[in-house]
Amino acid sequence: MHLTGTLVALLQFGLSEAAPRTTSILSTRDTFTPPAIASTSFSGSGCPQGTTDAPTAGLWEHFSFGLPSFKAKTGPLSAVADRSVNCQAHLNFGASPTGWQFALKNHWSNGYFEFDGAGVTLTQYLTVYFSQNAANTATTAQSIPSTDNAAVSGSLSLHTSIPEAALIWSPCSGSGILNVNFRMAFTGATRNVTAYYGASKNSSVSEQWGWVWRHC
């Protein structure tokens, strides 16, 4: 069974600013000179230190990485802490030529899930912000409820596209630390229904990011 976020997810956006911001996304005629990456690091219960390594080569075309330790579960024998698992990526960017900004626009996640009954909801939360202005965030949530009393399992692919008005733009210099927090959480009848999200026999949980940029 394969579920796609656009078909089964209930998508909600929470914005840190009340007024929408207008953006001017680049056309294909524009040439963006990207900033260099000084460092990458990861933190969170779903990516203990040393378990995740994101290559920076090709960052602006297809930035992707695996999370082999990412695992959320619930049920009669599971601890409360296992119901909500996160991994936050921290990308430290050097300066780019003045006059350019970039933002995370698209996020794809892939994993494997199991539900053994109805009454549990799995929700993906994505939070994006720069350390220089942590109060300015974009947060999304996609929820997948278990509605079948029979056991259900399969791959789960979710795509998040952050609306233009909610994009978190880098400083105009391009430099800064971008933080992207990916979290999966089970809610509902968590004591009665066994459920799992994480790696399958053949692949681990993974993320892929897509960017936009503009003149500033």
N, C-alpha and C positions, 0 to 999 in steps of 0.2 A: 504494500500500500504506500502511495506517495502523495503527500499533501503539499500544496503550494499556498503560500501565505495570502496571495491575492484572492484565493477561493474560499479559504476557511477562517482567515484571521479577522478579528474585530479590531480595527486600527484606530487609535486615538493619539492625538498629539497634545503635549503640554508645553507651553511656551513660557519663557521667563519674562518676556516683555509684552505689554499689552498692545502696543501699536505695531502694526506690520511694517517691515522695512522693504523698500523697493530695491531691487537688485538689477544689475546689468550683466547678464551672463555673456561671456565671449562668443563671438562668432568663429567659424572655422578659419577666417582670414587672420585672426589674431594669433600672435605667437607668445606663449607663456614661458618665461624662464623660471623654472622651479627652484625653490631654495634647497640647499643640501640638508641632509638629516645628520645632526650631531650624534644622536643616540636614540635607541628604542629600549623600552623596558615594560614589564608587565607585573601586575599585582592583582590579588584576589584569590578567593577560595577555589576557583576553577582553573587557575594557572599558577601553581606554586613556583617559586623562584627556580629557574633552570629547566622548566618543562616546556617552555615556549620560546621559539626563536623566529622572528620575522625578518626575512631578507629585505633589504632596502633597494636592491637592484630592481628596476622596473616599477618602482613605487607609484609613479604617476600614471602608469598604464593599467596595472592589475596588482594591487597590493592585497595579498592573501596570506593566511597563516593558519596552522592547525593548533588545536587545543586538546592534546591527548589525555590530559587529566581532568577535563571538564565533565562533570557528572552530577545530575540532580535526580533525586528519587524521593518517593514518599510511600507510606504504607504502615502497617501495624508494627513492623520491626525497625523502621527508619527513625533516625534522630531528627529533631526539628530543624537543626542547622542544615541538613541535607536537602531540605525542600527549596531552598533559595541559594543559587550558586552564581558567582560573577567572575568576570575577568576584565580588568581595565588596562587598556593599552595606553602608553605614554610615549608620544613622539616629540622629540626635541628638535625643532627646525632652526637652521641657521638663517641668516638674512638672505633675502632675494632682492633683485633690482627694485628700487623704490617705484611704487605705482601699481603693484600687483597684490591681490589677495586671493586666497583659496579657501574652500570649505568642503567638508564631507557632505556629499549629496546622497549617495546610495550605499546601502549596507545589505549584504547577503549573508545568511547563516545556513549551515547545513549540519544536520545531526540525525540521530536515530531515537525513536520514541516507542514506549510501550504503555498501554492502558489496559488494566484487566477488569474494568467496569466503569459505570457512569458516575458522575458526581464530582470529578476532579477537573480543574482547569489549569492548563499550562500557559504561562504568560511570558513573552519575551519583552524585556525593557532595554532600551538603548538610550544612553545619555551622552551628549557631546558638549564639550566646553574647552576653552583655553584657560590655562592656569592664571594668566594675567587678569582675567575677568571671569572668575568662577561663578559669579552670580548670573551671568548671561549664558543660559543653557538651552538646548533643545532636547526634549525627552519624548520618546515614542513608546507605545505599548501595543503589542499584538497578542490576542488571547485565542487559545484553541481549547474548547471544552470537550470533555469525553461524554458522549451522549449514548454510547452503545454499551449495553450490559455485558456483551461478549468481549473477549480479549481482542485488542486491536494493536497492531504494531507496524512499523515501516519507517521509511526515511521522511524527514521533515525539512523542507526548504522554505525559508522566509525571506522576503525582499522588503526592505524599508526604503522609501524615497522621501527624504525630508522636504517639506514644502519650501518654495523659494523664500517666503516671508519669514521662515524659521531658521534659515541657514546660519550657522555660526562661522563668521568670517575671521580669518587670521588678521593680525595687525597689518597695516599697509606695508610694513617692512618685510612681511613674510615670516619673520622670526617669532618664536614662541613655542610653548609646550601644549600640544593638542592631546586631550584626554578623551577616550571613547570607552565607556563602560557598557559591557554586554552582560545581561543578567537573565537567567531563566528561573522561574519560580512556580511551584505548585501551590494551589489554594483549593479550598472546597473540602470534600470528604477525605481529607488526607490520612485520617487514622484507619479508614475502612477499605480504601481502594489502593492497590499497589500500582505505582506508575514510575516511569523511568525516562530520562532524557540524557543522552550522552553518546559515546562511541558505539558503533556496531562491531561485528566481527571483522569487517573489512576496512573501516575508515573511522577517523576521529571527528569530533566536532571541528568545524572550520568557519572562518570569517573571510569575507572579501569586501573591499571598500572601493567606491568610485567617487571621483572628485569633480568639482567645477571651480572655475577661477574667473576673475574679472579685473578690470582697471579700477583704481581707486584714487 
